[in-house]
Amino acid sequence: MQNPTQLALSIANNSRKSLKTIAAVERGKTKDAEGRLLGDQELIAKGLDPELVKYYNDFVEDGAKTGYFYTKSNEDIKNN
């Protein structure tokens, strides 16, 4: 189990990596001129975690659905 300081540092580090990944993907920095995802070594050379890039790309390609802002329509409420 991590002590509170280690936990806070871990969260901050992971958040920074996630935000850097999101920014790079949204700015088109993770794909080549033909729109293909760069290879792992190329992503690492850019200071990105290839696994996070792939997860975020999958999330976006799936429509970026989290359910967080999901609201039932009036019809859904009436019918259920």
N, C-alpha and C positions, 0 to 999 in steps of 0.2 A: 504494500500500500504506500502511495506517495504521501509525503508530507504536504501541507497546504502550499508552501512556496514552490515545490516541484510541480504540483498540480497546476498552479497558476502559470508557471513558465511553460509547461507543456501545452496548455490551452492557447496561450499567446503565440507560441511557435506554430502550432497547427493552424490557427486562424490566419496568421500571416501567409503561410503556404497556400491556404485555400483562396485567400483574396488575390494573391499573386497569380494563381492559376486561372481564376475567373477573369481577371483583367486580361491576361494573355490570350485566352480563348476568345473573349469578346472583341479584342482588337485584331484578331486574325493572325496572331503570332505563332500559332501552333500548327498551322497548315502550310503546305507549299503552294506554289503559284497555280497548280491544278486543283487545289482544294483538298488534297490528301493530307491526313494527319502525319506530322513529322515522326521519324523513328525515335525510339527511346534515347539513343545517344545524342541525337540532335536536341531533344527536349531537355536532357540533362545538361548539355552545353549551354542552354539558355537559362539554366538555374531552375528548371521546373521538374516536378515529380511526375513522371509519365503515367503512373497509376491514377493520380488525381486528375490529370488532363483527360484520360480516358473516361473516368467516372463522370466528370462534368460534361463532356461531350455527349455521353449516353443520356444524361439527365436532360440536356437541352434538346437532343433529337427526339426524346420521348414527350416533348412538349413542356418540359420544365414543370411538371405537375407535382405539387407537394400535398395538395388537399388543404393547405393552410388557409387559403382564401375561398374555399369551396362554400357556396351558398346554394341551397336548394331553390329551385324556381317555384313560383306559386303553384304551377301545375303539379310539380313533384309533391308539394305539401298536401295539396287537395287530394291527390290520388293515393296517397299512403296514409 
